[in-house]
Amino acid sequence: MKTYEIKLDFKCVCEGASTKAPKLETPDLVASYMRDAFNEYPEQEQFWVVHLNRKNRARGRQLVTLGTQNSSLVHPREVYRAAIVAGAAAIVCVHNHPSGDPSPSSADITVTRQLREAAKTIGIELLDHVIVGEKGEDPSGLGYYSFRSAGLI
């Protein structure tokens, strides 16, 4: 019989050890918290999960999948795995669009619906799914798209 071990390998991006983790209550705060995460692979879609405590303070962020220039394969199983182990009360999903336009694709909408349904079963609230782009490429001028703000979560 095989045995498996799981290791949590995510980090909290805070100003200092004594500083409280940021409270991520709005999509602009989420986009700001995550913007530097996309620097290592700027030409590839990256799907991240931010684990939150009961007060919506970030406990850490985890790269779930690294995709291609215009797509990223993601499944609720991978999204919620570390959140369960980490004891997250809620999560925010965040991914980038290397094109700069954060408008959601039909695949983005489909995966968000799947994540929303999985959240109901698992009991870890999906607070938002934010797509990060560039202000200059965003028709709304925000530089991000929030599924919660759009009423889809």
GUPAMAR-115394 format. One line per field, with one value per residue (C-alpha): x negated, y negated, z; residue in one letter; residue number from 1. Coordinates in steps of 0.02 Angstrom, whole numbers, always signed. Last residue first. Layout:
BEGIN
east = [X:...]
north = [Y:...]
up = [Z:...]
rest = [A:...]
nr = [NUM:...]
This chain:
BEGIN
east = [+1021:+1070:+1132:+1005:+926:+908:+831:+702:+606:+439:+342:+477:+494:+663:+604:+445:+289:+219:+264:+167:+232:+280:+430:+513:+616:+707:+759:+761:+817:+742:+883:+831:+998:+1044:+866:+873:+1022:+931:+773:+872:+957:+788:+719:+860:+841:+654:+683:+807:+669:+666:+613:+445:+367:+178:+138:+48:+218:+188:+267:+340:+448:+501:+521:+619:+603:+433:+380:+214:+252:+421:+353:+211:+333:+466:+393:+319:+486:+582:+492:+380:+302:+229:+252:+189:-1:-13:+25:-52:+63:+104:-15:+20:+54:+45:+141:+224:+344:+527:+573:+611:+440:+400:+306:+263:+271:+168:+192:+52:+71:-98:-190:-229:-311:-410:-315:-141:-151:-191:-10:+66:+89:+139:+265:+339:+348:+434:+555:+613:+607:+431:+371:+182:+83:+44:-129:-252:-339:-347:-258:-155:-155:-103:-189:-143:-222:-107:-175:-67:-129:-69:-71:-66:+0]
north = [-1726:-1787:-1958:-2057:-2121:-1940:-1885:-2024:-2085:-2175:-2321:-2445:-2541:-2461:-2412:-2340:-2351:-2509:-2452:-2289:-2116:-2021:-1905:-1895:-1749:-1796:-1743:-1555:-1492:-1332:-1213:-1072:-1047:-1230:-1272:-1138:-1228:-1396:-1314:-1235:-1401:-1488:-1353:-1386:-1575:-1565:-1442:-1565:-1695:-1831:-2010:-2044:-2118:-2124:-1991:-1896:-1864:-1830:-1718:-1739:-1627:-1693:-1569:-1549:-1474:-1400:-1253:-1236:-1054:-1102:-1252:-1143:-1026:-1156:-1223:-1058:-966:-1113:-1088:-1206:-1202:-1371:-1458:-1600:-1607:-1433:-1370:-1368:-1288:-1296:-1432:-1454:-1606:-1626:-1662:-1815:-1901:-1873:-1880:-1693:-1654:-1666:-1557:-1643:-1526:-1557:-1515:-1571:-1612:-1625:-1774:-1854:-1698:-1761:-1925:-1852:-1848:-2035:-2081:-1969:-2086:-2231:-2124:-2063:-2241:-2298:-2152:-2205:-2125:-2058:-2097:-2101:-1993:-2083:-2159:-2086:-1976:-2114:-2190:-2035:-1912:-1751:-1603:-1435:-1264:-1152:-977:-824:-648:-494:-311:-171:+0]
up = [-358:-532:-474:-576:-414:-357:-523:-506:-659:-646:-720:-671:-835:-878:-1054:-975:-1083:-1005:-830:-851:-809:-653:-652:-481:-419:-260:-86:-117:+53:+121:+164:+49:-37:-57:-109:-244:-323:-325:-394:-536:-575:-576:-693:-817:-812:-842:-986:-1065:-1058:-925:-965:-883:-1041:-1011:-1141:-1002:-920:-737:-608:-436:-329:-160:-20:+141:+315:+272:+379:+288:+242:+171:+77:+12:-77:-122:-285:-339:-324:-397:-564:-661:-834:-882:-1047:-1156:-1144:-1072:-899:-726:-598:-414:-358:-173:-68:+119:+277:+202:+321:+284:+470:+473:+398:+214:+90:-74:-223:-379:-563:-678:-862:-946:-1020:-852:-778:-627:-613:-587:-398:-395:-433:-298:-150:-265:-357:-192:-123:-284:-271:-98:+74:+78:+254:+244:+364:+525:+537:+664:+537:+410:+261:+225:+81:+162:+86:+19:+32:+129:+121:+93:+123:+34:+77:-48:+0]
rest = [I:L:G:A:S:R:F:S:Y:Y:G:L:G:S:P:D:E:G:K:E:G:V:I:V:H:D:L:L:E:I:G:I:T:K:A:A:E:R:L:Q:R:T:V:T:I:D:A:S:S:P:S:P:D:G:S:P:H:N:H:V:C:V:I:A:A:A:G:A:V:I:A:A:R:Y:V:E:R:P:H:V:L:S:S:N:Q:T:G:L:T:V:L:Q:R:G:R:A:R:N:K:R:N:L:H:V:V:W:F:Q:E:Q:E:P:Y:E:N:F:A:D:R:M:Y:S:A:V:L:D:P:T:E:L:K:P:A:K:T:S:A:G:E:C:V:C:K:F:D:L:K:I:E:Y:T:K:M]
nr = [153:152:151:150:149:148:147:146:145:144:143:142:141:140:139:138:137:136:135:134:133:132:131:130:129:128:127:126:125:124:123:122:121:120:119:118:117:116:115:114:113:112:111:110:109:108:107:106:105:104:103:102:101:100:99:98:97:96:95:94:93:92:91:90:89:88:87:86:85:84:83:82:81:80:79:78:77:76:75:74:73:72:71:70:69:68:67:66:65:64:63:62:61:60:59:58:57:56:55:54:53:52:51:50:49:48:47:46:45:44:43:42:41:40:39:38:37:36:35:34:33:32:31:30:29:28:27:26:25:24:23:22:21:20:19:18:17:16:15:14:13:12:11:10:9:8:7:6:5:4:3:2:1]
